[in-house]
Amino acid sequence: MNERKMALVAFNGEMMCFAHVLLNALDMAGKGFDVKVVIEGKATGLLLKLTDEQAPFSALFRKVLDAGLIDCACRACSAQTKATEAARVLGIELAGDMEGHPSLSAYLFSGYEIITF
């Protein structure tokens, strides 16, 4: 079993970039990595689109969500992109332990390597 721990942090608000976060999360998890996806910045706005099951990449997103790989979304950025309710509907925790944003140092202290997209 692979003991590597990866935090994939999505900042970019482009759906194609976000799809690569999702694909890499599934790939790494399938190879035994401990994976956590953190949705930050403009990427939080994509949650509004992904609540629609007909939206592009929504099935891929649902697969990652159902696998328990999404750790949280940024509380402050979700408020800015008007995605707070979408996160709630999707069952995604809003984190804001660093002035409204998820603290990446918490992942580092827990042994995660961080990759940003």
MOPAC internal coordinates of N, CA, C and O (Angstrom, degrees):
PM7 1SCF
backbone

  N    0.0000 0     0.00 0     0.00 0    0    0    0
  C    1.4618 1     0.00 0     0.00 0    1    0    0
  C    1.5279 1   109.71 1     0.00 0    2    1    0
  O    1.2310 1   120.98 1   -43.30 1    3    2    1
  N    1.3046 1   115.73 1   136.70 1    3    2    1
  C    1.4521 1   122.56 1   178.26 1    5    3    2
  C    1.5303 1   108.79 1   -75.22 1    6    5    3
  O    1.2310 1   120.03 1   -45.99 1    7    6    5
  N    1.3015 1   117.54 1   134.01 1    7    6    5
  C    1.4690 1   120.50 1  -178.40 1    9    7    6
  C    1.5197 1   112.91 1  -105.41 1   10    9    7
  O    1.2310 1   120.04 1  -169.75 1   11   10    9
  N    1.3253 1   117.53 1    10.25 1   11   10    9
  C    1.4594 1   120.22 1  -179.60 1   13   11   10
  C    1.5173 1   110.40 1   -73.82 1   14   13   11
  O    1.2310 1   121.64 1   -35.71 1   15   14   13
  N    1.3216 1   114.47 1   144.29 1   15   14   13
  C    1.4556 1   122.40 1  -179.49 1   17   15   14
  C    1.5252 1   107.70 1  -119.93 1   18   17   15
  O    1.2310 1   120.94 1   -56.16 1   19   18   17
  N    1.3253 1   115.81 1   123.84 1   19   18   17
  C    1.4562 1   121.32 1  -175.84 1   21   19   18
  C    1.5240 1   111.07 1  -124.69 1   22   21   19
  O    1.2310 1   120.68 1   -49.32 1   23   22   21
  N    1.3227 1   116.31 1   130.68 1   23   22   21
  C    1.4635 1   122.25 1   171.14 1   25   23   22
  C    1.5218 1   106.50 1  -108.07 1   26   25   23
  O    1.2310 1   120.73 1   -64.23 1   27   26   25
  N    1.3220 1   116.21 1   115.77 1   27   26   25
  C    1.4618 1   122.13 1   179.05 1   29   27   26
  C    1.5244 1   106.95 1   -99.01 1   30   29   27
  O    1.2310 1   120.65 1   -64.84 1   31   30   29
  N    1.3243 1   116.36 1   115.16 1   31   30   29
  C    1.4602 1   121.18 1  -174.00 1   33   31   30
  C    1.5211 1   109.05 1  -107.32 1   34   33   31
  O    1.2310 1   120.99 1   -64.83 1   35   34   33
  N    1.3218 1   115.72 1   115.17 1   35   34   33
  C    1.4662 1   122.43 1   179.76 1   37   35   34
  C    1.5216 1   108.93 1   -93.33 1   38   37   35
  O    1.2310 1   120.49 1   -65.47 1   39   38   37
  N    1.3201 1   116.67 1   114.53 1   39   38   37
  C    1.4696 1   122.38 1   175.19 1   41   39   38
  C    1.5280 1   111.14 1  -106.44 1   42   41   39
  O    1.2310 1   120.50 1   144.48 1   43   42   41
  N    1.3187 1   116.65 1   -35.52 1   43   42   41
  C    1.4469 1   123.46 1  -172.52 1   45   43   42
  C    1.5264 1   110.94 1   -69.51 1   46   45   43
  O    1.2310 1   120.41 1   -45.43 1   47   46   45
  N    1.3117 1   116.83 1   134.57 1   47   46   45
  C    1.4539 1   121.61 1  -178.03 1   49   47   46
  C    1.5146 1   114.98 1   -89.28 1   50   49   47
  O    1.2310 1   119.87 1  -169.74 1   51   50   49
  N    1.3291 1   117.85 1    10.26 1   51   50   49
  C    1.4590 1   120.57 1   178.39 1   53   51   50
  C    1.5269 1   109.09 1   -88.41 1   54   53   51
  O    1.2310 1   120.68 1   -49.49 1   55   54   53
  N    1.3203 1   116.31 1   130.51 1   55   54   53
  C    1.4604 1   120.97 1  -175.79 1   57   55   54
  C    1.5260 1   112.20 1   -59.97 1   58   57   55
  O    1.2310 1   119.95 1   141.76 1   59   58   57
  N    1.3262 1   117.71 1   -38.24 1   59   58   57
  C    1.4652 1   120.51 1  -178.75 1   61   59   58
  C    1.5372 1   110.20 1   -63.18 1   62   61   59
  O    1.2310 1   120.04 1   139.09 1   63   62   61
  N    1.3103 1   117.52 1   -40.91 1   63   62   61
  C    1.4637 1   120.85 1   177.53 1   65   63   62
  C    1.5243 1   110.14 1   -65.50 1   66   65   63
  O    1.2310 1   120.47 1   137.23 1   67   66   65
  N    1.3281 1   116.71 1   -42.77 1   67   66   65
  C    1.4578 1   121.04 1   179.62 1   69   67   66
  C    1.5244 1   111.01 1   -62.70 1   70   69   67
  O    1.2310 1   120.51 1   143.14 1   71   70   69
  N    1.3319 1   116.64 1   -36.86 1   71   70   69
  C    1.4655 1   120.41 1   177.97 1   73   71   70
  C    1.5273 1   110.63 1   -59.88 1   74   73   71
  O    1.2310 1   120.38 1   144.87 1   75   74   73
  N    1.3251 1   116.88 1   -35.13 1   75   74   73
  C    1.4619 1   120.14 1   178.09 1   77   75   74
  C    1.5306 1   111.85 1   -69.78 1   78   77   75
  O    1.2310 1   120.25 1   147.59 1   79   78   77
  N    1.3085 1   117.13 1   -32.41 1   79   78   77
  C    1.4674 1   120.50 1   173.23 1   81   79   78
  C    1.5279 1   108.74 1   -61.10 1   82   81   79
  O    1.2310 1   120.98 1   132.58 1   83   82   81
  N    1.3306 1   115.73 1   -47.42 1   83   82   81
  C    1.4614 1   121.21 1  -178.59 1   85   83   82
  C    1.5211 1   111.52 1   -63.04 1   86   85   83
  O    1.2310 1   120.50 1   134.69 1   87   86   85
  N    1.3327 1   116.66 1   -45.31 1   87   86   85
  C    1.4613 1   120.84 1   179.30 1   89   87   86
  C    1.5240 1   111.68 1   -61.34 1   90   89   87
  O    1.2310 1   120.71 1   136.02 1   91   90   89
  N    1.3292 1   116.24 1   -43.98 1   91   90   89
  C    1.4624 1   119.63 1   179.50 1   93   91   90
  C    1.5231 1   111.62 1   -67.18 1   94   93   91
  O    1.2310 1   120.18 1   144.47 1   95   94   93
  N    1.3207 1   117.26 1   -35.53 1   95   94   93
  C    1.4663 1   120.20 1   177.77 1   97   95   94
  C    1.5292 1   110.31 1   -61.54 1   98   97   95
  O    1.2310 1   120.42 1   133.40 1   99   98   97
  N    1.3188 1   116.80 1   -46.60 1   99   98   97
  C    1.4647 1   120.74 1   179.41 1  101   99   98
  C    1.5241 1   111.51 1   -65.81 1  102  101   99
  O    1.2310 1   120.59 1   138.49 1  103  102  101
  N    1.3210 1   116.47 1   -41.51 1  103  102  101
  C    1.4656 1   120.88 1   179.50 1  105  103  102
  C    1.5246 1   110.97 1   -61.56 1  106  105  103
  O    1.2310 1   120.71 1   130.50 1  107  106  105
  N    1.3204 1   116.25 1   -49.50 1  107  106  105
  C    1.4668 1   120.10 1  -178.72 1  109  107  106
  C    1.5223 1   111.55 1   -65.27 1  110  109  107
  O    1.2310 1   120.40 1   136.87 1  111  110  109
  N    1.3242 1   116.84 1   -43.13 1  111  110  109
  C    1.4665 1   120.03 1   179.30 1  113  111  110
  C    1.5249 1   109.94 1   -62.18 1  114  113  111
  O    1.2310 1   120.48 1   140.69 1  115  114  113
  N    1.3269 1   116.68 1   -39.31 1  115  114  113
  C    1.4504 1   120.99 1   178.79 1  117  115  114
  C    1.5202 1   113.36 1   -65.45 1  118  117  115
  O    1.2310 1   120.74 1   158.90 1  119  118  117
  N    1.3262 1   116.19 1   -21.10 1  119  118  117
  C    1.4628 1   121.49 1   178.74 1  121  119  118
  C    1.5221 1   111.93 1  -100.00 1  122  121  119
  O    1.2310 1   120.88 1  -167.52 1  123  122  121
  N    1.3358 1   115.93 1    12.48 1  123  122  121
  C    1.4565 1   120.34 1   173.27 1  125  123  122
  C    1.5157 1   116.23 1    93.16 1  126  125  123
  O    1.2310 1   119.78 1  -176.31 1  127  126  125
  N    1.3174 1   118.02 1     3.69 1  127  126  125
  C    1.4634 1   120.10 1   177.41 1  129  127  126
  C    1.5249 1   109.64 1   -72.26 1  130  129  127
  O    1.2310 1   120.40 1   -31.01 1  131  130  129
  N    1.3120 1   116.83 1   148.99 1  131  130  129
  C    1.4586 1   122.87 1   169.00 1  133  131  130
  C    1.5251 1   104.69 1   -86.30 1  134  133  131
  O    1.2310 1   120.01 1   -67.83 1  135  134  133
  N    1.3399 1   117.59 1   112.17 1  135  134  133
  C    1.4622 1   122.21 1  -172.18 1  137  135  134
  C    1.5187 1   110.90 1  -118.17 1  138  137  135
  O    1.2310 1   121.55 1   -43.64 1  139  138  137
  N    1.3307 1   114.63 1   136.36 1  139  138  137
  C    1.4615 1   121.29 1   172.85 1  141  139  138
  C    1.5269 1   107.62 1  -130.98 1  142  141  139
  O    1.2310 1   120.50 1   -51.27 1  143  142  141
  N    1.3320 1   116.64 1   128.73 1  143  142  141
  C    1.4573 1   122.13 1   175.98 1  145  143  142
  C    1.5256 1   107.79 1   -99.79 1  146  145  143
  O    1.2310 1   121.15 1   -50.24 1  147  146  145
  N    1.3293 1   115.40 1   129.76 1  147  146  145
  C    1.4601 1   122.60 1   177.31 1  149  147  146
  C    1.5271 1   107.04 1  -115.56 1  150  149  147
  O    1.2310 1   120.49 1   -54.21 1  151  150  149
  N    1.3269 1   116.67 1   125.79 1  151  150  149
  C    1.4671 1   120.95 1  -178.29 1  153  151  150
  C    1.5264 1   107.76 1  -103.05 1  154  153  151
  O    1.2310 1   121.12 1   -63.14 1  155  154  153
  N    1.3220 1   115.45 1   116.86 1  155  154  153
  C    1.4624 1   123.34 1  -172.49 1  157  155  154
  C    1.5226 1   110.40 1  -128.52 1  158  157  155
  O    1.2310 1   120.57 1    -8.13 1  159  158  157
  N    1.3149 1   116.51 1   171.87 1  159  158  157
  C    1.4589 1   122.63 1   171.31 1  161  159  158
  C    1.5163 1   113.13 1    51.22 1  162  161  159
  O    1.2310 1   121.41 1    37.44 1  163  162  161
  N    1.3438 1   114.92 1  -142.56 1  163  162  161
  C    1.4610 1   120.48 1  -177.85 1  165  163  162
  C    1.5207 1   112.86 1   -65.50 1  166  165  163
  O    1.2310 1   119.86 1   160.06 1  167  166  165
  N    1.3241 1   117.88 1   -19.94 1  167  166  165
  C    1.4645 1   120.30 1   178.28 1  169  167  166
  C    1.5248 1   111.51 1   -61.56 1  170  169  167
  O    1.2310 1   119.61 1   154.89 1  171  170  169
  N    1.3219 1   118.34 1   -25.11 1  171  170  169
  C    1.4684 1   119.73 1   178.42 1  173  171  170
  C    1.5257 1   111.04 1   -61.33 1  174  173  171
  O    1.2310 1   120.11 1   148.35 1  175  174  173
  N    1.3213 1   117.40 1   -31.65 1  175  174  173
  C    1.4626 1   121.41 1   179.30 1  177  175  174
  C    1.5169 1   113.21 1   -63.50 1  178  177  175
  O    1.2310 1   120.35 1   157.47 1  179  178  177
  N    1.3272 1   116.93 1   -22.53 1  179  178  177
  C    1.4659 1   120.51 1   178.69 1  181  179  178
  C    1.5245 1   111.94 1   -68.02 1  182  181  179
  O    1.2310 1   120.17 1   158.75 1  183  182  181
  N    1.3217 1   117.29 1   -21.25 1  183  182  181
  C    1.4629 1   120.19 1   179.60 1  185  183  182
  C    1.5265 1   110.98 1   -60.35 1  186  185  183
  O    1.2310 1   120.49 1   147.03 1  187  186  185
  N    1.3342 1   116.67 1   -32.97 1  187  186  185
  C    1.4667 1   120.39 1   177.85 1  189  187  186
  C    1.5220 1   110.63 1   -60.16 1  190  189  187
  O    1.2310 1   120.27 1   137.16 1  191  190  189
  N    1.3215 1   117.08 1   -42.84 1  191  190  189
  C    1.4661 1   121.40 1   179.97 1  193  191  190
  C    1.5236 1   111.17 1   -72.11 1  194  193  191
  O    1.2310 1   120.73 1   142.78 1  195  194  193
  N    1.3235 1   116.22 1   -37.22 1  195  194  193
  C    1.4566 1   120.48 1  -172.94 1  197  195  194
  C    1.5294 1   113.89 1   -76.39 1  198  197  195
  O    1.2310 1   119.86 1   171.73 1  199  198  197
  N    1.3212 1   117.88 1    -8.27 1  199  198  197
  C    1.4674 1   119.49 1   172.42 1  201  199  198
  C    1.5236 1   110.37 1   -72.62 1  202  201  199
  O    1.2310 1   120.37 1   160.63 1  203  202  201
  N    1.3480 1   116.90 1   -19.37 1  203  202  201
  C    1.4665 1   122.51 1   176.64 1  205  203  202
  C    1.5261 1   108.53 1   -85.30 1  206  205  203
  O    1.2310 1   120.33 1   -64.90 1  207  206  205
  N    1.3142 1   116.98 1   115.10 1  207  206  205
  C    1.4609 1   121.84 1  -177.12 1  209  207  206
  C    1.5272 1   112.92 1   -65.66 1  210  209  207
  O    1.2310 1   119.81 1   165.91 1  211  210  209
  N    1.3193 1   117.97 1   -14.09 1  211  210  209
  C    1.4668 1   122.04 1   178.81 1  213  211  210
  C    1.5268 1   112.29 1   -92.48 1  214  213  211
  O    1.2310 1   120.14 1   171.75 1  215  214  213
  N    1.3208 1   117.34 1    -8.25 1  215  214  213
  C    1.4669 1   121.06 1  -177.85 1  217  215  214
  C    1.5274 1   110.68 1   -67.92 1  218  217  215
  O    1.2310 1   120.53 1   -32.05 1  219  218  217
  N    1.3355 1   116.60 1   147.95 1  219  218  217
  C    1.4680 1   119.16 1   175.88 1  221  219  218
  C    1.5335 1   110.86 1   -55.21 1  222  221  219
  O    1.2310 1   120.74 1   -43.13 1  223  222  221
  N    1.2927 1   116.19 1   136.87 1  223  222  221
  C    1.4632 1   125.13 1   178.01 1  225  223  222
  C    1.5314 1   113.99 1    71.04 1  226  225  223
  O    1.2310 1   119.88 1  -174.19 1  227  226  225
  N    1.3331 1   117.84 1     5.81 1  227  226  225
  C    1.4648 1   118.50 1   179.97 1  229  227  226
  C    1.5245 1   111.64 1   -66.51 1  230  229  227
  O    1.2310 1   119.72 1   145.59 1  231  230  229
  N    1.3250 1   118.14 1   -34.41 1  231  230  229
  C    1.4745 1   120.50 1   178.52 1  233  231  230
  C    1.5291 1   110.13 1   -67.42 1  234  233  231
  O    1.2310 1   120.55 1   140.11 1  235  234  233
  N    1.3190 1   116.56 1   -39.89 1  235  234  233
  C    1.4655 1   121.13 1   176.99 1  237  235  234
  C    1.5248 1   109.86 1   -64.30 1  238  237  235
  O    1.2310 1   120.74 1   135.80 1  239  238  237
  N    1.3262 1   116.18 1   -44.20 1  239  238  237
  C    1.4658 1   120.86 1   177.95 1  241  239  238
  C    1.5243 1   110.65 1   -59.80 1  242  241  239
  O    1.2310 1   120.39 1   135.31 1  243  242  241
  N    1.3276 1   116.86 1   -44.69 1  243  242  241
  C    1.4636 1   121.48 1  -178.55 1  245  243  242
  C    1.5275 1   110.56 1   -62.61 1  246  245  243
  O    1.2310 1   120.52 1   142.61 1  247  246  245
  N    1.3305 1   116.62 1   -37.39 1  247  246  245
  C    1.4610 1   121.09 1   178.38 1  249  247  246
  C    1.5320 1   110.79 1   -62.50 1  250  249  247
  O    1.2310 1   120.66 1   136.45 1  251  250  249
  N    1.3182 1   116.35 1   -43.55 1  251  250  249
  C    1.4718 1   121.32 1   178.66 1  253  251  250
  C    1.5245 1   110.06 1   -67.92 1  254  253  251
  O    1.2310 1   120.56 1   138.02 1  255  254  253
  N    1.3152 1   116.54 1   -41.98 1  255  254  253
  C    1.4646 1   121.42 1   178.87 1  257  255  254
  C    1.5281 1   110.51 1   -62.64 1  258  257  255
  O    1.2310 1   120.48 1   132.73 1  259  258  257
  N    1.3226 1   116.68 1   -47.27 1  259  258  257
  C    1.4627 1   121.30 1  -179.55 1  261  259  258
  C    1.5292 1   112.35 1   -65.48 1  262  261  259
  O    1.2310 1   120.42 1   152.58 1  263  262  261
  N    1.3281 1   116.80 1   -27.42 1  263  262  261
  C    1.4721 1   121.01 1   177.78 1  265  263  262
  C    1.5288 1   111.68 1   -77.56 1  266  265  263
  O    1.2310 1   120.40 1   175.27 1  267  266  265
  N    1.3322 1   116.84 1    -4.73 1  267  266  265
  C    1.4686 1   120.62 1   179.07 1  269  267  266
  C    1.5134 1   113.96 1    74.27 1  270  269  267
  O    1.2310 1   120.24 1  -155.38 1  271  270  269
  N    1.3272 1   117.15 1    24.62 1  271  270  269
  C    1.4531 1   120.59 1  -176.26 1  273  271  270
  C    1.5238 1   113.64 1   -89.48 1  274  273  271
  O    1.2310 1   120.08 1   166.26 1  275  274  273
  N    1.3325 1   117.46 1   -13.74 1  275  274  273
  C    1.4666 1   119.35 1   179.02 1  277  275  274
  C    1.5189 1   108.17 1   -89.15 1  278  277  275
  O    1.2310 1   121.70 1   -64.71 1  279  278  277
  N    1.3194 1   114.36 1   115.29 1  279  278  277
  C    1.4578 1   119.97 1  -176.12 1  281  279  278
  C    1.5244 1   111.87 1   -81.78 1  282  281  279
  O    1.2310 1   120.52 1   135.08 1  283  282  281
  N    1.3457 1   116.62 1   -44.92 1  283  282  281
  C    1.4582 1   119.23 1  -176.98 1  285  283  282
  C    1.5212 1   110.59 1  -169.81 1  286  285  283
  O    1.2310 1   121.75 1   -10.47 1  287  286  285
  N    1.3184 1   114.26 1   169.53 1  287  286  285
  C    1.4561 1   122.76 1   169.46 1  289  287  286
  C    1.5253 1   106.76 1  -123.97 1  290  289  287
  O    1.2310 1   121.22 1   -26.53 1  291  290  289
  N    1.2998 1   115.27 1   153.47 1  291  290  289
  C    1.4644 1   120.98 1  -179.63 1  293  291  290
  C    1.5296 1   110.58 1   -70.02 1  294  293  291
  O    1.2310 1   121.27 1   -53.37 1  295  294  293
  N    1.3248 1   115.17 1   126.63 1  295  294  293
  C    1.4661 1   120.10 1   179.88 1  297  295  294
  C    1.5313 1   111.45 1   -65.24 1  298  297  295
  O    1.2310 1   119.87 1   132.86 1  299  298  297
  N    1.3336 1   117.86 1   -47.14 1  299  298  297
  C    1.4633 1   121.48 1  -177.28 1  301  299  298
  C    1.5244 1   111.59 1   -65.66 1  302  301  299
  O    1.2310 1   120.49 1   135.19 1  303  302  301
  N    1.3249 1   116.67 1   -44.81 1  303  302  301
  C    1.4641 1   120.04 1  -178.71 1  305  303  302
  C    1.5198 1   111.35 1   -70.58 1  306  305  303
  O    1.2310 1   120.06 1   145.18 1  307  306  305
  N    1.3214 1   117.50 1   -34.82 1  307  306  305
  C    1.4634 1   120.41 1   176.74 1  309  307  306
  C    1.5228 1   110.30 1   -62.73 1  310  309  307
  O    1.2310 1   120.59 1   142.95 1  311  310  309
  N    1.3260 1   116.47 1   -37.05 1  311  310  309
  C    1.4615 1   119.97 1   176.83 1  313  311  310
  C    1.5297 1   110.07 1   -65.89 1  314  313  311
  O    1.2310 1   120.16 1   137.37 1  315  314  313
  N    1.3325 1   117.30 1   -42.63 1  315  314  313
  C    1.4612 1   121.99 1  -179.09 1  317  315  314
  C    1.5288 1   112.09 1   -65.44 1  318  317  315
  O    1.2310 1   120.36 1   142.89 1  319  318  317
  N    1.3269 1   116.91 1   -37.11 1  319  318  317
  C    1.4625 1   120.40 1  -178.57 1  321  319  318
  C    1.5323 1   112.16 1   -92.50 1  322  321  319
  O    1.2310 1   120.85 1  -173.49 1  323  322  321
  N    1.3159 1   115.98 1     6.51 1  323  322  321
  C    1.4738 1   122.67 1   179.24 1  325  323  322
  C    1.5276 1   112.65 1    60.22 1  326  325  323
  O    1.2310 1   121.06 1  -143.71 1  327  326  325
  N    1.3458 1   115.57 1    36.29 1  327  326  325
  C    1.4662 1   121.45 1  -177.16 1  329  327  326
  C    1.5263 1   113.18 1  -110.71 1  330  329  327
  O    1.2310 1   119.79 1  -170.05 1  331  330  329
  N    1.3111 1   118.01 1     9.95 1  331  330  329
  C    1.4672 1   121.00 1  -178.60 1  333  331  330
  C    1.5278 1   111.49 1   -58.83 1  334  333  331
  O    1.2310 1   120.59 1   133.38 1  335  334  333
  N    1.3114 1   116.48 1   -46.62 1  335  334  333
  C    1.4702 1   120.34 1  -179.45 1  337  335  334
  C    1.5303 1   110.72 1   -66.98 1  338  337  335
  O    1.2310 1   120.04 1   141.83 1  339  338  337
  N    1.3248 1   117.53 1   -38.17 1  339  338  337
  C    1.4643 1   120.72 1   178.16 1  341  339  338
  C    1.5245 1   110.19 1   -61.74 1  342  341  339
  O    1.2310 1   120.11 1   138.36 1  343  342  341
  N    1.3279 1   117.40 1   -41.64 1  343  342  341
  C    1.4691 1   120.68 1   177.72 1  345  343  342
  C    1.5259 1   110.19 1   -61.67 1  346  345  343
  O    1.2310 1   120.57 1   138.17 1  347  346  345
  N    1.3277 1   116.52 1   -41.83 1  347  346  345
  C    1.4586 1   120.36 1   179.49 1  349  347  346
  C    1.5270 1   110.58 1   -63.19 1  350  349  347
  O    1.2310 1   120.45 1   133.48 1  351  350  349
  N    1.3243 1   116.74 1   -46.52 1  351  350  349
  C    1.4681 1   121.68 1  -179.93 1  353  351  350
  C    1.5304 1   110.52 1   -60.13 1  354  353  351
  O    1.2310 1   120.49 1   141.53 1  355  354  353
  N    1.3209 1   116.67 1   -38.47 1  355  354  353
  C    1.4645 1   121.31 1  -179.52 1  357  355  354
  C    1.5309 1   112.93 1   -79.91 1  358  357  355
  O    1.2310 1   120.42 1   171.06 1  359  358  357
  N    1.3234 1   116.80 1    -8.94 1  359  358  357
  C    1.4650 1   120.72 1   179.90 1  361  359  358
  C    1.5147 1   113.46 1    77.51 1  362  361  359
  O    1.2310 1   120.52 1  -152.24 1  363  362  361
  N    1.3217 1   116.61 1    27.76 1  363  362  361
  C    1.4655 1   121.41 1  -179.71 1  365  363  362
  C    1.5168 1   109.32 1   -96.92 1  366  365  363
  O    1.2310 1   121.13 1   -53.28 1  367  366  365
  N    1.3130 1   115.44 1   126.72 1  367  366  365
  C    1.4649 1   121.01 1   178.66 1  369  367  366
  C    1.5198 1   110.06 1   -65.53 1  370  369  367
  O    1.2310 1   120.87 1   -42.28 1  371  370  369
  N    1.3353 1   115.94 1   137.72 1  371  370  369
  C    1.4604 1   121.11 1   172.93 1  373  371  370
  C    1.5253 1   107.80 1   -95.98 1  374  373  371
  O    1.2310 1   120.75 1   -57.26 1  375  374  373
  N    1.3223 1   116.17 1   122.74 1  375  374  373
  C    1.4666 1   121.02 1  -178.20 1  377  375  374
  C    1.5207 1   109.37 1  -111.08 1  378  377  375
  O    1.2310 1   121.25 1   -35.19 1  379  378  377
  N    1.3127 1   115.22 1   144.81 1  379  378  377
  C    1.4587 1   118.99 1  -178.84 1  381  379  378
  C    1.5059 1   112.69 1  -158.39 1  382  381  379
  O    1.2310 1   120.19 1  -139.88 1  383  382  381
  N    1.3253 1   117.24 1    40.12 1  383  382  381
  C    1.4580 1   120.92 1  -175.92 1  385  383  382
  C    1.5235 1   113.81 1   -75.10 1  386  385  383
  O    1.2310 1   119.57 1   175.81 1  387  386  385
  N    1.3382 1   118.42 1    -4.19 1  387  386  385
  C    1.4599 1   122.43 1   177.51 1  389  387  386
  C    1.5314 1   108.02 1  -123.45 1  390  389  387
  O    1.2310 1   121.14 1   -99.50 1  391  390  389
  N    1.3172 1   115.43 1    80.50 1  391  390  389
  C    1.4647 1   121.97 1  -179.98 1  393  391  390
  C    1.5312 1   112.14 1    52.38 1  394  393  391
  O    1.2310 1   120.94 1  -137.57 1  395  394  393
  N    1.3263 1   115.81 1    42.43 1  395  394  393
  C    1.4506 1   121.87 1   176.61 1  397  395  394
  C    1.5163 1   114.61 1    96.94 1  398  397  395
  O    1.2310 1   120.30 1   172.64 1  399  398  397
  N    1.3276 1   117.04 1    -7.36 1  399  398  397
  C    1.4657 1   122.46 1  -178.35 1  401  399  398
  C    1.5279 1   109.48 1  -116.72 1  402  401  399
  O    1.2310 1   119.62 1   -25.61 1  403  402  401
  N    1.3343 1   118.33 1   154.39 1  403  402  401
  C    1.4664 1   119.88 1   174.66 1  405  403  402
  C    1.5345 1   109.78 1   -65.82 1  406  405  403
  O    1.2310 1   120.71 1   -42.45 1  407  406  405
  N    1.2941 1   116.25 1   137.55 1  407  406  405
  C    1.4609 1   121.36 1   179.15 1  409  407  406
  C    1.5192 1   110.09 1   -83.54 1  410  409  407
  O    1.2310 1   120.55 1   -64.07 1  411  410  409
  N    1.3166 1   116.56 1   115.93 1  411  410  409
  C    1.4577 1   119.54 1   178.00 1  413  411  410
  C    1.5227 1   111.39 1   -70.89 1  414  413  411
  O    1.2310 1   120.13 1   154.83 1  415  414  413
  N    1.3301 1   117.35 1   -25.17 1  415  414  413
  C    1.4689 1   119.28 1   177.78 1  417  415  414
  C    1.5265 1   110.69 1   -63.53 1  418  417  415
  O    1.2310 1   120.02 1   150.24 1  419  418  417
  N    1.3250 1   117.57 1   -29.76 1  419  418  417
  C    1.4651 1   120.31 1   177.37 1  421  419  418
  C    1.5266 1   110.54 1   -62.28 1  422  421  419
  O    1.2310 1   120.49 1   142.40 1  423  422  421
  N    1.3249 1   116.66 1   -37.60 1  423  422  421
  C    1.4643 1   119.88 1   176.76 1  425  423  422
  C    1.5288 1   110.55 1   -68.91 1  426  425  423
  O    1.2310 1   120.50 1   138.34 1  427  426  425
  N    1.3284 1   116.65 1   -41.66 1  427  426  425
  C    1.4636 1   120.23 1   178.13 1  429  427  426
  C    1.5242 1   110.96 1   -61.62 1  430  429  427
  O    1.2310 1   120.42 1   135.18 1  431  430  429
  N    1.3197 1   116.79 1   -44.82 1  431  430  429
  C    1.4691 1   120.65 1   179.04 1  433  431  430
  C    1.5328 1   111.90 1   -63.32 1  434  433  431
  O    1.2310 1   120.78 1   154.96 1  435  434  433
  N    1.3370 1   116.12 1   -25.04 1  435  434  433
  C    1.4702 1   120.45 1   178.65 1  437  435  434
  C    1.5284 1   111.87 1   -90.52 1  438  437  435
  O    1.2310 1   120.46 1  -174.02 1  439  438  437
  N    1.3276 1   116.73 1     5.98 1  439  438  437
  C    1.4597 1   121.08 1   174.68 1  441  439  438
  C    1.5135 1   115.74 1    90.56 1  442  441  439
  O    1.2310 1   119.68 1  -167.17 1  443  442  441
  N    1.3280 1   118.22 1    12.83 1  443  442  441
  C    1.4579 1   121.41 1   179.49 1  445  443  442
  C    1.5156 1   111.07 1   -86.37 1  446  445  443
  O    1.2310 1   120.87 1   -39.21 1  447  446  445
  N    1.3274 1   115.94 1   140.79 1  447  446  445
  C    1.4534 1   122.27 1   166.32 1  449  447  446
  C    1.5146 1   105.71 1   -85.16 1  450  449  447
  O    1.2310 1   120.25 1   -34.02 1  451  450  449
  N    1.3189 1   117.13 1   145.98 1  451  450  449
  C    1.4753 1   120.47 1  -176.94 1  453  451  450
  C    1.5233 1   109.44 1  -113.18 1  454  453  451
  O    1.2310 1   121.35 1   -50.24 1  455  454  453
  N    1.3193 1   115.02 1   129.76 1  455  454  453
  C    1.4646 1   122.11 1   171.91 1  457  455  454
  C    1.5231 1   106.48 1  -120.60 1  458  457  455
  O    1.2310 1   120.53 1   -51.35 1  459  458  457
  N    1.3284 1   116.60 1   128.65 1  459  458  457
  C    1.4590 1   120.07 1   178.95 1  461  459  458
  C    1.5255 1   110.41 1  -106.23 1  462  461  459
  O    1.2310 1   121.22 1   -36.51 1  463  462  461
  N    1.3064 1   115.27 1   143.49 1  463  462  461
  C    1.4593 1   123.09 1   178.26 1  465  463  462
  C    1.5091 1   108.82 1  -122.39 1  466  465  463
  O    1.2310 1   120.10 1   180.00 1  467  466  465

